[in-house]
Amino acid sequence: MALNTKFDELLDFPCQFPFKVLGVAHPELADQVIGVLQLHAPGDYVPTTKPSAKGNYLSVTVTVTATSKEHLETMYEALGQLELVRVVL
């Protein structure tokens, strides 16, 4: 499924792109996010995590090097398919 984004109009590739993933507060969330990103854009990632006010959710922010609009869309889709993930920004 094509996402039909405007990344190609808004960004110059390659570029650094921060993914913010919101998901269930689970010890494996950050590792799963990194695992997916490693498949599509291998690198040494250090995620930033922050719990929600009530502690039910966790945000994981990771900056990756994106090479194209399609590359970004593929990573968005892959992250969104993780069971623990609720939103990918």
C-alpha positions, 0 to 999 in steps of 0.5 A: 500500500503506497502512503502517498506522502509528500516527503519527496517535496519536503525533504532533500535526500539523503537526510536525518529523519527522527521517528517518534514511535508511541506504544504500549509501555513494555520493556521490549518496545525500544528493542523492537523499534531498533530491530525494525529500523536496523533491517531497513537502515542499519546503524548504531542507534541510541533511542530516547525513551519517555514514559507517558504521564500515567506510565501506560505508554512509552515514546521512543525517538530514533533518528535514522538516515533516510535515502528516499521517499520510498525508504521513509514510507517503508520504515513507517509501514514496518514500524506500524506493524509492530504489535506494541506500537500505537502511533508512528510520527 
